[in-house]
Amino acid sequence: MTPRVLITNDDGIDSPGLATLARCSVELGWDTVVAAPAEESSGTSAGITAAARDRQVVVRQSELAGLSDVETYAVEASPGLIALIACHDGFGDRPTLLLSGVNRGANVGRAVLHSGTVGAALTAGINGVPAVAVSLDVGLAEDVELRWDNASRILAGLLPAVARLAGSPVLNVNVPNTEQVGPLRWARLATYGQAQTKISRADPGTIEVTTIEVEGELEEGTDAALLAAGHATITPLYSVTEDDDLIGSGLLAD
C-alpha cells in the first residue's frame, strides 16, 4: 500500500527545508500532504498551542515552490497540534507516516525535548503514527551555505525502510551540513548537544537567554559526537511512558 505522508516542521511554511522533505516524499511516489505552521514555531516542543478563533484553528491553502500539485496548508498552530490534528483526520485521511523538518539546525542530545520538529514526531508516535524528525546541522553561524541535498540523499535510502517498520516508532535524524557526509549511524542522545542554553540575569527585572557552543570533548557514541565527526545520525526515541521500576518500589506506604 502506498504510504500517506503528512509533512510538517517548526520553521514555518516558507522554509526551504520543508520543501526539501516534501520533495523527498513525492519522489518516492508517496501520497503527500503538507501542513506546517504559518509562522516559525521553533522551541514549541509537543505543545498544542494555536492562534484559535472560537476554538477553531485557522487553516489556509498554500503552495510550495515546484510542488504545486502537493496539497499544502499553512496552519496557525504549533507543529505538535498540527501532528495531533493530522492523526485525527484533520487534513484528510489519517497519515501512515509523519515527517517533520528538515529543520535548520541540529536537534541532538536531551534538548530534543524542547524541539518543535521532534515534538511533532513524538506527538504522532504517541497517537499510533510512525514518524521521522529530520534536521540539518548548520551550527550557530548565520551566513552559511545550506546543503539541503545532504538530507535528501540520506532520506532516499532511509525512508522506504522506515515505511516497512511495524508499530509506530519515532526516529530522530541529524545530517551534517558538510561537503562529505559519513554513513548513517545509530546514536545515543548526548547529555548536552553542541550548543547549550545559557541563562543569566541582566538586571532585577530581566532574564537573558542565549545559546552558546559547548566546549570540551563530546560523549563518544552520542548523536552530538558522531554528527561533529561528519556522520549522519539516527536515534530512536520513546515518547511519554510510565516508569515501571518506580511503580511498586515502596515509595508509597502500604
C-alpha positions, -999 to +999 in steps of 0.1 A: +000+000+000+013+035-009+022+054+023+001+085+030+026+111+044+020+142+064+049+167+062+053+194+089+080+214+106+087+241+131+105+266+109+073+276+091+056+271+058+082+292+039+112+271+050+132+255+022+138+226+045+101+219+044+101+218+006+131+195+007+113+170+028+081+172+008+101+166-024+117+135-009+082+121-003+069+130-037+100+115-054+092+082-036+058+082-052+040+086-019+007+103-013+019+136+003+001+163+022+019+193+037+006+211+068+031+235+085+029+265+109+021+297+092+049+313+112+081+300+128+073+278+158+108+267+169+111+256+205+075+247+210+082+210+219+050+190+216+028+219+227-007+222+212-009+260+211-028+277+183-040+311+171-076+300+175-108+318+168-137+305+189-118+272+194-112+269+156-077+266+142-072+288+112-060+268+081-052+284+047-044+267+015-008+274+004+017+262-022+054+252-022+077+263-050+080+235-075+054+214-057+021+229-069+005+195-072+010+188-035-019+196-011-004+222+012-018+241+042-004+270+063-018+264+098-019+290+126-008+264+151+023+247+166+037+216+149+026+195+178-010+205+173-007+201+136+005+165+141-024+158+166-049+172+141-034+151+113-037+119+135-074+127+138-081+130+101-079+168+101-061+170+068-079+142+050-073+106+058-051+097+087-014+096+076+005+063+078+038+082+083+046+117+096+078+135+085+090+166+104+116+190+091+141+195+075+150+217+105+175+245+101+198+234+129+207+201+146+184+186+172+207+165+193+210+154+230+184+156+256+175+191+245+154+175+217+127+177+245+123+214+235+123+210+197+091+216+178+105+194+150+109+165+173+077+174+193+056+169+162+072+134+156+066+124+192+030+135+191+024+114+160+041+084+176+021+085+208-010+086+186+000+055+167+016+071+136+053+064+129+074+095+125+108+108+115+122+142+126+150+154+103+175+182+110+204+198+092+234+207+114+242+243+103+258+253+136+254+288+151+268+307+121+242+328+103+260+331+069+265+295+058+257+275+027+227+253+034+232+218+019+196+206+019+205+179-006+225+161+021+193+154+039+177+143+006+204+117-001+202+102+034+164+101+033+162+085-001+177+053+013+162+055+048+125+063+043+115+032+023+129+011+052+111+032+078+078+027+059+081-010+063+086-010+101+059-023+123+043-003+151+048+035+155+085+042+160+098+077+163+132+084+148+154+115+151+177+120+122+205+146+120+226+153+089+259+172+086+259+204+066+293+194+050+305+186+016+311+149+025+286+131+048+297+099+066+274+069+067+242+070+088+250+057+123+228+047+153+234+072+181+226+077+218+213+110+230+241+132+243+237+147+277+243+181+260+244+189+224+269+211+205+250+242+217+236+249+252+212+274+266+228+299+289+206+317+315+218+350+331+201+378+349+207+411+331+190+432+358+165+426+386+136+426+361+152+408+331+165+373+325+187+369+294+185+336+274+213+329+249+228+300+231+265+291+233+287+265+218+297+237+242+334+234+248+352+202+256+351+166+244+317+152+233+305+119+247+316+090+225+288+073+206+263+101+210+244+120+184+264+151+191+298+134+188+290+114+157+275+144+140+306+165+148+327+137+132+307+141+100+283+112+103+245+114+098+229+101+129+197+083+138+182+079+173+150+060+181+130+079+207+105+069+233+076+092+239+059+096+273+056+064+292+054+052+328+085+042+349+079+005+357+109+004+380+094+030+403+059+016+403+057-007+433+091+004+446+079+010+481+076+048+477+040+046+489+033+033+523+011+002+525 
